[in-house]
Amino acid sequence: MSTIYTLNGKVLKNAANDKWLAKKEAPAGFVMDASNAIYTQVGTGYYIAWQGPAYPDGYNGNGKQYILVNNNTDVPTYPNPFMYGSSVTSPGPDAISRTDIYVQGTSTGTLEDNMAGGSYGSYFVWPAPLQNMTLEQAQAYIANVTITIVDP
C-alpha cells in the first residue's frame, strides 16, 4: 500500500504524467549553502563563512561525517581549505582539507579535529577561495556548493 499525499484535502499528482508525487524529505543534519552564507570582502576576494552548529560557541566536528556537493566546473587558482573560525574573517584549523573541498560532484568525508578549541568553530570559514571575484561571481560560485554535516 502506498501513501497518498494531500494538501488541503486535495490529492497530489503530477499533472504531466499522472503519477503520485513523492514526499520531499528535509535535508538531515547541518546544511551550509548559499542561503545561509556570509560574504566578507578581504583584499581582492571574498571570505565565505557560515555560523557553526554550536554558534555562538565553538564547535569541534572531529570525525563527524560531511557530504560535499560542488557542481562548479572551475577550481579557484588559490585553493584554501575549509576551516574552523572564531569570526567570519578569522580562520583557524582545517575542518575539510584543500584537496577535498574542491572535488567536483558529490563526495563524503569526516571533519578534522578543531585543535584550537575555544571560540574556533563558532563559524566555518572558507578563506579567499574566490580571489579576484566580484560579490556576484562569489555568490554564483557558492550557489553551486552545499556542505552538510550529517550528524552535528
Backbone torsions as a table, in degrees:
resi	resn	phi	psi	omega
1	MET	NA	130.9	179.7
2	SER	-99.9	158.0	178.7
3	THR	-84.5	138.0	175.8
4	ILE	-107.4	122.0	-178.8
5	TYR	-91.9	138.7	-179.7
6	THR	-129.9	158.1	174.4
7	LEU	-138.2	120.9	-176.8
8	ASN	52.4	40.3	177.0
9	GLY	78.6	2.4	-179.7
10	LYS	-103.9	135.6	179.1
11	VAL	-72.0	137.4	-177.0
12	LEU	-98.4	116.1	175.7
13	LYS	-134.1	152.7	174.9
14	ASN	-78.0	116.1	-176.9
15	ALA	-63.8	-27.5	-176.6
16	ALA	-71.8	-36.3	-177.0
17	ASN	-127.6	4.1	177.0
18	ASP	60.4	27.6	178.0
19	LYS	-99.2	151.9	177.4
20	TRP	-65.1	141.9	177.0
21	LEU	-80.7	139.6	176.7
22	ALA	-83.9	145.7	178.4
23	LYS	-72.7	129.5	176.9
24	LYS	-80.3	130.9	176.9
25	GLU	-93.7	139.6	175.4
26	ALA	-69.6	145.1	179.5
27	PRO	-62.6	136.3	179.3
28	ALA	-81.6	153.9	173.4
29	GLY	85.8	-163.3	-177.3
30	PHE	-101.5	117.1	-172.2
31	VAL	-106.5	131.3	174.3
32	MET	-118.9	117.5	-179.8
33	ASP	-149.8	-166.3	-177.0
34	ALA	-63.8	-26.5	-175.7
35	SER	-70.2	-23.2	-178.6
36	ASN	-127.1	19.2	179.4
37	ALA	-78.3	147.8	175.5
38	ILE	-114.4	123.4	-178.1
39	TYR	-104.7	126.4	179.5
40	THR	-131.9	123.1	179.8
41	GLN	-74.2	130.0	176.2
42	VAL	-134.5	112.1	-177.2
43	GLY	63.5	-125.8	-177.0
44	THR	-97.5	11.8	-178.7
45	GLY	-142.9	-164.4	-177.0
46	TYR	-127.3	136.4	165.9
47	TYR	-87.7	139.0	175.2
48	ILE	-111.8	133.3	-178.2
49	ALA	-138.6	156.6	174.6
50	TRP	-135.6	143.4	172.5
51	GLN	-64.4	136.8	-178.4
52	GLY	-74.3	169.6	-178.1
53	PRO	-61.4	-25.3	-178.4
54	ALA	-106.2	11.4	-176.3
55	TYR	-46.8	134.9	8.0
56	PRO	-87.9	3.2	178.1
57	ASP	-81.8	162.1	176.4
58	GLY	-69.2	164.6	-177.1
59	TYR	-142.9	137.3	173.6
60	ASN	-121.5	108.8	-178.4
61	GLY	-92.3	18.0	-175.3
62	ASN	-44.8	116.9	177.1
63	GLY	84.3	-5.6	178.1
64	LYS	-74.0	139.6	-178.1
65	GLN	-77.7	139.9	172.8
66	TYR	-124.1	155.2	172.5
67	ILE	-120.5	125.3	-178.6
68	LEU	-115.1	125.7	174.4
69	VAL	-117.3	116.7	178.8
70	ASN	-128.0	105.0	-178.4
71	ASN	-96.7	13.7	175.7
72	ASN	-78.9	142.9	179.5
73	THR	-93.5	-16.5	-179.6
74	ASP	-103.4	149.4	176.3
75	VAL	-110.5	127.9	179.2
76	PRO	-56.1	151.7	-176.7
77	THR	-73.7	-17.6	179.4
78	TYR	-124.6	74.8	-174.9
79	PRO	-72.4	130.7	176.0
80	ASN	-117.5	155.8	175.2
81	PRO	-73.1	171.2	176.7
82	PHE	-94.8	123.2	-166.9
83	MET	-122.5	155.6	167.2
84	TYR	-73.2	138.5	-179.4
85	GLY	-134.2	155.1	175.5
86	SER	-93.6	-16.1	173.7
87	SER	-152.2	179.1	-177.2
88	VAL	-68.1	-16.9	178.8
89	THR	-123.6	19.7	179.6
90	SER	-122.6	76.9	178.6
91	PRO	-71.5	150.2	179.0
92	GLY	-129.2	-127.9	-177.7
93	PRO	-64.8	151.3	176.8
94	ASP	-63.0	137.7	171.4
95	ALA	-102.5	-41.6	174.8
96	ILE	-132.0	131.5	-174.9
97	SER	-68.9	161.2	-178.7
98	ARG	-63.8	-28.7	-179.9
99	THR	-74.1	-29.2	-179.1
100	ASP	-83.2	-35.1	-171.8
101	ILE	-70.3	-21.9	-176.7
102	TYR	-103.7	15.3	177.7
103	VAL	-73.3	128.2	178.5
104	GLN	-79.4	140.8	-178.8
105	GLY	97.7	-154.4	-177.8
106	THR	-106.7	131.0	177.2
107	SER	-140.9	161.0	178.1
108	THR	-128.4	160.7	178.2
109	GLY	-173.3	-170.5	176.5
110	THR	-121.2	143.6	179.0
111	LEU	-66.9	148.0	178.6
112	GLU	-83.7	169.2	-178.4
113	ASP	-72.0	134.7	173.8
114	ASN	-87.3	85.3	-175.2
115	MET	-67.5	-23.0	-176.7
116	ALA	-75.0	-32.6	-179.6
117	GLY	61.6	-151.9	179.8
118	GLY	57.2	-131.7	-178.5
119	SER	-82.2	-9.3	177.8
120	TYR	-63.8	135.2	-175.0
121	GLY	100.8	-6.4	172.3
122	SER	-69.0	-20.8	172.8
123	TYR	-133.3	153.8	163.6
124	PHE	-104.2	129.6	-175.1
125	VAL	-122.8	132.5	173.8
126	TRP	-111.8	91.3	-170.8
127	PRO	-77.3	123.6	172.0
128	ALA	49.3	40.1	173.6
129	PRO	-73.4	-14.2	-171.8
130	LEU	-119.0	47.0	178.3
131	GLN	-63.5	146.7	179.2
132	ASN	61.9	27.3	174.7
133	MET	-112.8	149.1	172.1
134	THR	-75.9	168.7	176.9
135	LEU	-58.5	-41.3	-179.2
136	GLU	-63.8	-38.8	178.5
137	GLN	-68.4	-40.4	177.9
138	ALA	-62.9	-43.7	179.0
139	GLN	-64.2	-38.5	178.1
140	ALA	-65.4	-38.0	178.5
141	TYR	-64.9	-48.1	-177.4
142	ILE	-69.1	-24.4	176.9
143	ALA	-61.0	-18.0	-179.6
144	ASN	-105.5	14.9	-178.5
145	VAL	-126.0	133.1	172.6
146	THR	-136.5	130.2	176.3
147	ILE	-121.4	124.4	180.0
148	THR	-119.9	126.3	170.1
149	ILE	-90.0	114.9	-168.7
150	VAL	-62.9	-46.3	-177.6
151	ASP	-135.4	79.4	-173.0
152	PRO	-65.5	NA	NA
